[in-house]
Each structure stands twice: as C-alpha cells, then as structure tokens.
Amino acid sequence: MSDLAVWADGRLRDATTPLLSAVDHGVTVGDGVFETCGVVRGEAFALTRHLARLVRSALGLGLEAPDLDAIRAGVAAVLAESSGAGRVRITVTAGLGPLGSGRTPGAQTVLVVAGPAAPPAPVRLARVPWTRNERSAVAGLKTTSYAENVVALAAATRQGADEAVLANTRDALCEGTGSNVFVERGGELVTPPLSSGCLAGITRELVLEWSAAAGLPVREAADGELPYAVLDEALTGDAHLAISGSVRTFVPAVALDGADLAVGPLTAQVAALYREREAADVDP
C-alpha cells in the first residue's frame, strides 16, 4: 500500500488506516459517485471537466454538490505525496446512513487517492451476455455501484481480454465496463450516443471536440446507427474498434473475442492527435 497516497477529512492519511464507517452508505448500498483522472506531468488531467461531471453525478443521485475547493486541495495533496502516480480517484458518498436504501441527512464522505496506473496500450475486447439498461435511474451517472462492471470485466478477463463490450436493452452498442467504444467504418469514426445509456466519458468528449477542430470525420452516432452486431464487421475487417477512458486515453482494439483485429487508419490518426493535445494542455 506504500504506492498509494490517501486524503480524507482535510488531510493526508496512512493508506493502511481504516477510514470508512461500517454504516457509510457508500459501503452498505453503494450510494456514492466517483471520478478517476489520469495523471499527466504530475497533474490530474482534465480535472475541471471531471469535477463538473462529479457534481452532475452527485445531483443526479440526489446528493448535495460536493465541496470542489476541498477536493482540489485533496488532489494537490496526494499528487505532491505520490510523485509517480498514474491516476487519481475522487470518491464522494452519502456518508453515514441506515442499513437500507433510505438516507440519513448528514455530512458526505470524501476520499481522494493517488496510485499507480499502467501506461496506455492497445486493448483486447470481448463480448459478454449482459446489457446496460438505458432507462435505469442511474443511467449516465458515474456511481460507486459497480458490481455489474466487476462481473462483466471478470468474464472478459476469463476470455483473455482486457475489457468487456456491452449492448443495451435495445441490442444497440453501448460501452465497456469502464470505457466508451468507437467504431471506424466507411471512412468515419463514430461512438454510441448518450441515449444508448453510456457514460458521457471525459476522454470521449475530448476526442469528439479535438477531432472536430482538426477536421477529422469523428462524430456521435445517430440512434439505431450502431447495433451490437456492428462488432461482427470488425471480425470481417469491414470495421475497426477503439476505446477511450481517462487512464487508458484513446487506444485501438487489437482483438475481439480472441480474434486479432487490424488498427484502422483513422483510429491511428485520432490516437496520435489525442497524444498531441494531451501533451499541450493538462486541463483542457
């Protein structure tokens, strides 16, 4: 645990010290939200965008907006303590609560942790049999209720993959367990719309913005444009795949369900653009 730096209650804490109550609502029912930032040149990348999404998720879950000034102080503290960190995670829970789903109004629990992360690398994907519910009460919110993702990722790992790719209940392509998905075909790179139930990823957002500014044909798909079966086109070579995430950044997929995939030319161009823009501005 020495490679972790932890901040809570306004100060750095020993990573081995228990900090959460047994009746913290984040522990008992997963009543919380979080953000994970990559670290670039010792700073949390795109922190302003991540904090804005943290507030959106908190309000969407019915929590009060967290104290962003305090969180920024926590981020600075853990990064100063852990100079080699590759990621920062910010977690906000509803705080102390009952054993059931009801909440007890009170102070939130806020944790900031810095730790290691593997460098970005091409990924191997696998399809799994479960779906995202695009009509869920928490669709599009980044909550700590991550059990579905744990199960799906474990299934993908058993297949030798790094990430799972999920459909939604309408059998449309949706997202990965911790990533957004992009499909290159017909000279374009497209990603499922937010109406699919996918998370509004920060890296996804930047890829769309930066690609548009560079005049590259990268866009959000229309409803119904990307059925889950579009993944079959990657296996025949008629499409290429990529994923995006805050620590992974934007990287190509080099395998699907155990079959090797070629990297698309536009995908490679966008990956290079992302690296260039990321290096130029740590908080775009």
Buried (B, 14 or more C-beta within 10 A) or exposed (E): EEEBBBBBEEEBBEBEEEEBBEEBBBBBBBBBBBBBBBBBEEBBBBBEBBBBBBBBBBEBBEBEEBEBEBBBBBBBBBBEBBEEBBBBBBBBBBBBBEEEEEBEEEEBBBBBBBBEBEEBEBBBBBBBEEBBEBEEEBBBBBBBBBEBBEBBBEBBBEBEBBBBBBBBBBEBBBBBBBBBBBBBBEEEBBBBBBBBBBBBBBBBBBBBEBBEEEEBBBBBBEEEBBEBEBBBBBEEEEBBBBBBBBBBBBBBBBBBBEEEBEBBEBBBBBBEBBEEBBEEEBEB
